[in-house]
Amino acid sequence: MLTAIHPKLPMRDIFRTKAYYTQLGFQQAGNDYDGYLMMKLDTVEIHFFAFKELDPLENYGQVYIRTTAIDALYASFTANNIAIHPNGHLQVKPWGQKEFSLLDPDHNLLTFGEAVE
């Protein structure tokens, strides 16, 4: 039986990744591991593995995160000067989701979505 999923994304610098996700409200989950980081917010946990040679412009890491408070989350991020993806500002999509997106320092795409009723 499946109970959860924890995507693993590449990172070039553990300190920079940790600082970015902390700014989003995540906290470190677990211990410090050499070249491995786990960050958690509410029930969402994202893992990161060291990939120092990563070219961010060639990174296609993506995560879709569902939320129940998209407007508040978007407002919080913009109020804290967190850069929104240039093509990912808050909008209702044809597939019935209200979404916005961010790019982390390694160009992992984080899309946040909430069902529109």
N, C-alpha and C positions, 0 to 999 in steps of 0.2 A: 504494500500500500504506500502510495506517495503522500508525503506530508508537507514538503516545502521544496523550493528551488533557490539556490544561491549561485547566481551567475559569477563566472570568473572572467575578469577583464585584465588586459595588460596595463602596466604602469612603468614609467621610466624612473621615477623618483618616489620612493615610499613616503618621504616627508612632505613633498608637494601634494601628493594624492591625499594623504591623511589630512592636511590642512584644508584642502578644497572641500572634501566631504564633511569635515567638521563644520565648515562655514554653512553647509547645507542643512546642518542639524544632526548629522550622523555621529555616532560614537564608536570608538574602536570596540570590537567584539573579540574576546579572547586575548591571548598573549601576543607579545612581539615575536615574530618569526623572521628569520633571515630571508628576505625577498618575497614575503607573503604578508598580506594585510587583509583583515576582515573588518568591515564597517557595517553598522546596523542603525536603522531608524524605524521605530515601531516594530512591525513584523518583517520589514524588508532588510535583507542582508546581502551585501555585495562583497565578493572576494576579489583580490587583486594579486597578480603574480608579476614578479620583476621581469621586465623585458627592456633592458637598457638600450638596445639597438633599435627599438621601435621608431619608425618614422610616423609621427602623428598624422601626416597627410595621407598615409596609406593604411590607417587603422579603421576597421569597419565594425568595431565593438559596439553593440547596441543593447539597451535594456528598456523594456516598457514597464513602467511602474503605475499601477492603478492606485487611485486615491479617492477619498470621499469628500475632499475639501479643496478642489482644484483652484477656485478663486482665491481663497486665503493663502494657499501655498504659493501661487504666482505672485500675489501682492507682497508676501513676505520676502520672496527672492528678489523681486525688483526693488523693494525698499532697502534691501541690504546690498544693492549694487552687484548682484550676481548676474553675469552676462547671459542673456537669453540667446539661443541660436538665432542667427539672422533670418532664417526661414521658419522659425519655430515659435513665434509669438502665440499667445493664447487665442484659440479659435475653435469653433465647432466644426468637426470634420463630417463628411458625407456618411461615414459609417457609424454615426451616432455617439461619437466621443468628443468631449471638450479636451483639448490637448495643448501642451507646450513642450519645448525641448531645450536642453542644455548640452553643451560640449564640455567635458572635463579637460584638464590640462593635457591629456593624451589623446584627445578627440574621440573618446568613448561617448556615444550619443545616449543621453538619458531623456526618454520621453515620458511625461507624466500625463495620465488620462483619467477621465471620469465619465461615466455613462450619462448621456443627456436623456432626460425623461420627458 
